[in-house]
Amino acid sequence: PVGEFTMGSESGELVEKPVHKVNLSAYYIDQYEVTNSAYNFCVDAGVCQPPVFTSSVTRSIYYGEAQFDNYPVIYVDWNMSKAYCEWRGARLPTEAEWEKASRGTDGRTYPWGESTDDSTLANHNGNVGDTTAVGSYAGGQSPYRVYDMAGNVWEWTADWFDVYPGGGPSS
C-alpha cells in the first residue's frame, strides 16, 4: 500500500546506513519467486534467453527438468530478469519497494520479525545446500505475505547499487 516505511539499518553493513524514511506510491509485487516453469514460457515465446547454466549447486540438470518446475529460476542476469518482467507487462521492483515488501512498515530485521532463522523460516546460509521449491517456508512470509524474501535465491531490483544518502564509507 501507499505510505511511508523505515529503510536501512544501523546494525547492518555500512551501505545500509543510515536508517531513513521513504514514502512510496502503491505498487504490486509477486508473492512468489519466478519459477523455472514460468520463466520457460518466456523462453518458449522467443522473448527471453535461457538461463546461462541449466544446473544448480548440487543438481546436474535443474532448469528444464520437470521435477524442478516450481523451483526458482537461477543464472539469469539483470537484463534477462528485466526482459521477463516486461514480457509479463510488469517491471522489477525498486530497492525501496523490495525492502518494504520484505520488512513491512515496522522496521523489522527479517520478513518474519526479529528472531533469527531456525531453518523453518527460510532457506539461507547453506542450511539446505541448494534451492527449494518456491513458497516452502510459510512461517517466513513477509508482512505482505510474500515468500522467500530472505533466502533461497537473490533477487534483482530495478535500480543500480547506490549507497544510501549519508551512509557508507566517505570518499
C-alpha positions in Angstrom: 0.0 0.0 0.0 0.9 3.7 -0.4 2.8 5.1 2.5 6.0 5.6 4.5 8.3 3.0 5.8 11.7 2.9 7.5 14.5 1.8 5.2 18.0 0.8 6.1 19.6 -0.5 9.3 22.0 0.9 11.9 23.3 -2.6 12.7 23.8 -3.9 9.2 26.5 -3.2 6.7 27.8 0.3 6.1 25.8 0.6 2.8 22.5 0.1 4.8 23.1 3.2 6.9 21.6 5.5 7.9 18.1 4.5 8.7 15.8 6.8 6.8 12.1 7.3 5.9 10.9 6.6 2.4 7.4 7.3 1.1 6.2 5.0 -1.7 3.2 5.0 -4.0 1.1 1.9 -4.1 2.7 -1.0 -6.1 2.3 -4.7 -6.7 5.0 -7.3 -6.0 4.7 -11.0 -6.8 4.0 -13.3 -3.9 6.5 -15.9 -5.1 9.9 -16.0 -6.8 9.9 -16.6 -10.6 9.9 -20.3 -11.2 11.7 -22.3 -13.8 8.4 -23.1 -15.4 7.2 -19.5 -15.6 10.5 -18.3 -17.0 10.4 -21.1 -19.6 7.1 -19.7 -21.0 9.0 -16.5 -21.8 11.9 -18.5 -23.4 9.4 -20.6 -25.5 7.8 -17.3 -26.6 11.2 -16.3 -28.0 11.4 -13.2 -25.8 13.8 -14.5 -23.0 17.1 -16.2 -23.2 17.5 -19.5 -21.4 19.5 -19.3 -18.1 23.3 -19.2 -18.6 23.6 -22.6 -16.9 21.0 -25.4 -16.6 22.4 -27.0 -13.5 22.3 -25.9 -9.9 24.7 -26.2 -7.0 24.0 -29.9 -6.4 21.9 -30.9 -9.5 23.5 -31.6 -12.9 20.1 -30.9 -14.5 17.9 -28.3 -13.0 16.3 -25.8 -15.5 14.2 -27.8 -17.9 13.8 -30.7 -15.5 10.1 -31.2 -14.7 10.7 -32.0 -11.0 12.2 -28.5 -10.6 9.5 -26.6 -12.4 8.3 -25.0 -9.2 11.8 -24.0 -8.1 13.2 -20.5 -8.6 14.9 -19.8 -11.9 18.7 -19.2 -11.4 21.5 -18.0 -13.6 19.6 -15.1 -15.1 21.2 -11.7 -15.1 19.6 -8.3 -14.6 18.8 -7.8 -18.4 17.2 -11.3 -18.6 15.1 -10.5 -15.5 14.1 -7.2 -16.9 13.1 -8.8 -20.2 11.0 -11.4 -18.4 9.2 -8.7 -16.3 8.4 -6.6 -19.4 7.2 -9.7 -21.3 4.7 -10.1 -18.4 3.7 -6.5 -18.5 5.4 -5.8 -15.2 8.7 -4.4 -14.0 11.4 -5.1 -11.5 10.8 -3.5 -8.1 13.0 -0.7 -6.9 15.3 -1.5 -3.9 12.9 0.5 -1.7 9.8 -1.4 -2.9 11.6 -4.7 -2.4 12.7 -3.7 1.1 9.2 -2.5 2.1 7.6 -5.7 0.8 10.2 -7.7 2.8 10.3 -5.8 6.1 6.9 -4.0 6.3 6.5 -0.7 8.0 7.6 -1.7 11.5 11.3 -1.8 10.8 11.7 -5.5 11.4 15.0 -7.1 10.7 13.7 -10.2 8.8 10.4 -10.7 6.9 9.1 -12.8 9.8 10.2 -10.5 12.6 13.3 -10.2 14.8 14.1 -13.9 15.6 17.0 -15.4 13.8 16.2 -18.2 11.3 15.9 -21.7 12.8 15.8 -23.4 9.4 12.0 -23.4 9.4 11.6 -19.8 8.2 14.0 -19.6 5.2 16.5 -21.5 3.0 19.7 -19.5 3.6 23.3 -19.7 4.7 23.6 -23.1 3.2 21.1 -24.8 5.5 19.7 -26.8 2.6 22.6 -26.7 0.2 20.6 -25.8 -2.9 17.3 -24.1 -3.9 14.0 -25.3 -2.6 10.5 -25.1 -4.2 9.1 -21.5 -4.0 6.8 -20.9 -1.1 8.2 -23.7 1.0 8.6 -21.6 4.1 5.1 -20.3 5.1 6.4 -19.1 8.5 9.0 -16.9 6.8 6.5 -14.8 4.9 6.8 -11.0 4.9 4.1 -8.8 6.5 2.6 -8.6 2.9 2.5 -12.4 2.6 5.5 -12.5 0.2 7.5 -15.7 0.3 11.3 -16.2 0.2 12.3 -12.6 0.7 15.2 -13.9 2.8 17.0 -16.9 1.4 16.6 -19.4 -1.5 17.9 -17.1 -4.2 19.0 -13.4 -4.7 16.5 -11.1 -6.3 17.2 -8.3 -8.8 15.8 -4.8 -8.4 15.3 -2.1 -10.9 17.9 0.4 -9.6 21.6 0.0 -9.6 23.5 -0.2 -6.4 24.0 3.1 -4.6 25.0 3.9 -1.0 22.1 5.4 1.0 22.2 9.1 1.3 24.7 9.9 4.1 25.7 6.3 4.5 28.6 4.0 3.7 32.2 5.0 3.5 33.0 8.5 2.6 35.3 9.3 -0.3 
